[in-house]
Amino acid sequence: MSDAAPVQPPAGDGVRALVSVFKRELGGYFATPVAYVFIVVFLALIGVFTFNQSLGGLYERGQADLEPMFYFLPWLYLFLIPAVTMRLWSEERRSGTIELLMTLPVPVWSAVLGKWLAAWAFTTVALLLTFPIWITINYLGDPDNGAVLTGYIGGILMAGSFLALGACLSAVTKSQVIAFVITAVACLVFVLAGRGTVVEYISGWAPAWLTEAVGSFGFAERTSRMGQGVIELRDIFFFVSLAAAALLCNTVIVQHKKAG
């Protein structure tokens, strides 16, 4: 037996493997009616929360913007994101196909990124299908389309972070139900972190630095600023760094399963 380290595939092979995994995963979403059901439910809920008088009240507000939609978007992601990510690695582990995947000359990072990018593309499609609402507010008034565009950018960035977190948590269990629940809880923590009531409660017993740290992890406030046309580098850095950290953890977990 040789003690030489295993030969690593060239970087180009890793990129090709990433593209292959991406295509397979994205095609898998649209191969079953479940994906279409998720999209229809998501769009229906977006419409209800945006136009309903007691919720978003777009007509009653007398202002042409999509602030109500972007306000409720993090809460809708609590159901859509776990539904999208719960099968990414849990199903692979349950069915045993992860062992087959790991025996192929596919770098772990390629598989992790490919699955995440496919989930991100699917979620982005679902979000962009809300464009009729954007058309509606332009018909009803004269909205700040720049603010609407930045709101969409914020929604896409938030989805990427949530999906990376969900993919990482999906890799730790074989049960899709457990993956769904723990992802929903984790996403809820990030949604609530920056809420005024939560920050006020923590400030009552915690030091100022801890209160500020918890508040800085809030997703809703960051996307709300983008929905108002304000893009700050710190917000973009937050979403990107959180997604990168989650994907790194995802890679380490899968690599550990492969080594085991």
PEWO-V52388 format. One record per pair of residues at least 24 apart in sequence whose C-alpha atoms are under 8 Angstrom apart, sorted by the first residue. I is the first residue (numbers start at 0). GAP is how many residues later the second one is. D is the distance in Angstrom with one decimal. If there is no record, write none. Layout:
# PEWO-V52388
i=I gap=GAP d=D
i=I gap=GAP d=D
This chain:
# PEWO-V52388
i=8 gap=96 d=7.0
i=8 gap=97 d=7.8
i=8 gap=98 d=7.5
i=12 gap=93 d=7.8
i=13 gap=92 d=6.5
i=13 gap=93 d=5.9
i=13 gap=96 d=5.8
i=14 gap=95 d=6.8
i=16 gap=89 d=5.9
i=16 gap=90 d=7.6
i=16 gap=93 d=6.0
i=16 gap=94 d=7.3
i=17 gap=92 d=4.4
i=17 gap=93 d=6.0
i=17 gap=95 d=6.7
i=17 gap=96 d=4.8
i=18 gap=95 d=6.5
i=19 gap=94 d=7.7
i=20 gap=89 d=7.6
i=20 gap=90 d=6.1
i=20 gap=93 d=5.1
i=20 gap=94 d=6.5
i=21 gap=92 d=4.3
i=21 gap=93 d=5.8
i=21 gap=95 d=6.5
i=21 gap=96 d=5.2
i=22 gap=95 d=7.3
i=24 gap=89 d=7.7
i=24 gap=90 d=6.1
i=24 gap=93 d=5.9
i=24 gap=94 d=7.7
i=25 gap=92 d=4.9
i=25 gap=93 d=7.0
i=25 gap=95 d=7.6
i=25 gap=96 d=6.9
i=28 gap=93 d=7.6
i=37 gap=42 d=7.1
i=38 gap=87 d=5.7
i=41 gap=34 d=7.3
i=41 gap=38 d=7.1
i=41 gap=84 d=7.6
i=42 gap=83 d=7.5
i=42 gap=86 d=7.6
i=42 gap=87 d=6.6
i=44 gap=31 d=7.7
i=45 gap=26 d=7.8
i=45 gap=27 d=7.6
i=45 gap=30 d=7.7
i=45 gap=84 d=7.9
i=46 gap=86 d=7.8
i=62 gap=78 d=7.6
i=63 gap=73 d=5.3
i=63 gap=74 d=7.3
i=63 gap=76 d=6.7
i=63 gap=77 d=5.4
i=63 gap=78 d=6.3
i=63 gap=79 d=5.0
i=64 gap=72 d=6.4
i=64 gap=78 d=5.4
i=64 gap=79 d=7.0
i=64 gap=83 d=7.2
i=65 gap=68 d=7.3
i=65 gap=71 d=7.7
i=65 gap=82 d=6.5
i=65 gap=161 d=7.5
i=66 gap=157 d=7.6
i=66 gap=160 d=6.2
i=66 gap=161 d=7.3
i=69 gap=81 d=6.7
i=69 gap=85 d=7.4
i=69 gap=153 d=7.1
i=69 gap=154 d=6.6
i=69 gap=157 d=6.3
i=70 gap=149 d=7.1
i=70 gap=152 d=7.9
i=70 gap=153 d=6.3
i=72 gap=82 d=7.3
i=73 gap=84 d=8.0
i=73 gap=117 d=6.6
i=73 gap=145 d=7.4
i=73 gap=146 d=6.2
i=74 gap=113 d=8.0
i=74 gap=116 d=7.5
i=76 gap=82 d=7.4
i=77 gap=106 d=5.4
i=77 gap=109 d=6.2
i=77 gap=110 d=6.6
i=78 gap=105 d=6.8
i=80 gap=42 d=7.9
i=80 gap=78 d=7.4
i=80 gap=81 d=6.7
i=80 gap=82 d=6.2
i=80 gap=85 d=7.2
i=80 gap=103 d=7.8
i=81 gap=81 d=7.9
i=81 gap=84 d=6.3
i=81 gap=97 d=7.4
i=81 gap=98 d=4.8
i=81 gap=99 d=7.5
i=81 gap=101 d=5.6
i=81 gap=102 d=5.8
i=82 gap=97 d=6.3
i=83 gap=35 d=6.7
i=83 gap=79 d=8.0
i=84 gap=34 d=7.1
i=84 gap=78 d=6.5
i=84 gap=81 d=5.5
i=84 gap=82 d=5.5
i=84 gap=85 d=6.7
i=84 gap=94 d=8.0
i=84 gap=95 d=7.6
i=85 gap=80 d=7.0
i=85 gap=81 d=7.3
i=85 gap=84 d=5.5
i=85 gap=90 d=5.1
i=85 gap=91 d=7.3
i=85 gap=93 d=5.1
i=85 gap=94 d=5.2
i=85 gap=97 d=7.9
i=86 gap=83 d=7.0
i=86 gap=89 d=5.8
i=86 gap=92 d=8.0
i=87 gap=27 d=6.8
i=87 gap=79 d=6.3
i=87 gap=82 d=6.5
i=87 gap=83 d=7.7
i=88 gap=78 d=7.0
i=88 gap=81 d=5.3
i=88 gap=82 d=4.9
i=88 gap=85 d=7.7
i=89 gap=80 d=5.3
i=89 gap=81 d=5.9
i=89 gap=82 d=7.6
i=89 gap=83 d=5.7
i=89 gap=84 d=4.4
i=89 gap=85 d=5.8
i=89 gap=86 d=5.7
i=89 gap=89 d=7.2
i=90 gap=83 d=6.5
i=90 gap=84 d=7.5
i=90 gap=85 d=6.9
i=91 gap=82 d=7.9
i=92 gap=78 d=8.0
i=92 gap=80 d=7.7
i=92 gap=81 d=5.4
i=93 gap=80 d=5.0
i=93 gap=81 d=7.2
i=98 gap=159 d=7.4
i=101 gap=156 d=6.2
i=107 gap=143 d=6.3
i=107 gap=146 d=7.1
i=107 gap=147 d=6.5
i=108 gap=142 d=6.0
i=111 gap=135 d=7.1
i=111 gap=138 d=7.0
i=111 gap=139 d=6.3
i=112 gap=134 d=7.5
i=115 gap=47 d=6.8
i=115 gap=48 d=6.4
i=115 gap=51 d=6.9
i=118 gap=44 d=7.0
i=119 gap=39 d=6.9
i=119 gap=40 d=5.8
i=119 gap=43 d=6.8
i=122 gap=36 d=7.2
i=123 gap=32 d=6.2
i=123 gap=35 d=7.8
i=126 gap=25 d=7.9
i=126 gap=28 d=7.9
i=126 gap=29 d=7.8
i=145 gap=83 d=6.3
i=146 gap=79 d=7.0
i=146 gap=80 d=5.6
i=146 gap=81 d=5.2
i=146 gap=82 d=3.7
i=146 gap=83 d=7.4
i=147 gap=79 d=6.0
i=147 gap=80 d=7.5
i=147 gap=81 d=7.1
i=148 gap=78 d=7.9
i=148 gap=80 d=7.8
i=149 gap=76 d=5.2
i=149 gap=77 d=5.9
i=149 gap=78 d=7.7
i=149 gap=79 d=5.6
i=149 gap=80 d=7.4
i=149 gap=81 d=7.0
i=150 gap=72 d=6.6
i=150 gap=73 d=7.4
i=150 gap=74 d=8.0
i=150 gap=75 d=4.9
i=150 gap=76 d=3.7
i=150 gap=77 d=7.0
i=150 gap=78 d=6.9
i=151 gap=75 d=7.4
i=152 gap=73 d=7.6
i=153 gap=68 d=7.7
i=153 gap=69 d=5.1
i=153 gap=72 d=5.7
i=153 gap=73 d=7.3
i=154 gap=68 d=6.5
i=156 gap=79 d=7.6
i=156 gap=82 d=6.2
i=156 gap=83 d=7.6
i=157 gap=61 d=7.2
i=157 gap=65 d=7.5
i=157 gap=81 d=6.4
i=159 gap=79 d=7.7
i=159 gap=83 d=6.6
i=160 gap=78 d=5.7
i=160 gap=79 d=7.0
i=160 gap=81 d=6.1
i=160 gap=82 d=4.5
i=161 gap=25 d=6.6
i=161 gap=81 d=7.5
i=162 gap=80 d=7.9
i=163 gap=79 d=5.3
i=163 gap=80 d=7.7
i=163 gap=82 d=5.5
i=163 gap=83 d=5.7
i=164 gap=78 d=6.9
i=164 gap=81 d=5.3
i=164 gap=82 d=7.5
i=166 gap=80 d=7.8
i=166 gap=83 d=6.9
i=167 gap=78 d=6.0
i=167 gap=79 d=6.5
i=167 gap=81 d=6.5
i=167 gap=82 d=4.4
i=167 gap=85 d=7.9
i=168 gap=81 d=7.7
i=170 gap=79 d=6.8
i=170 gap=82 d=6.8
i=170 gap=83 d=6.8
i=171 gap=81 d=7.3
i=189 gap=27 d=6.0
i=189 gap=28 d=5.3
i=189 gap=29 d=5.9
i=190 gap=27 d=5.6
i=190 gap=28 d=5.2
i=190 gap=29 d=5.7
i=191 gap=26 d=6.4
i=191 gap=27 d=7.9
i=191 gap=28 d=7.8
i=192 gap=24 d=5.8
i=192 gap=25 d=4.5
i=192 gap=26 d=7.6
i=193 gap=24 d=3.8
i=193 gap=25 d=6.9
i=193 gap=26 d=7.1
i=193 gap=27 d=6.6
i=194 gap=25 d=7.7
i=194 gap=26 d=7.6
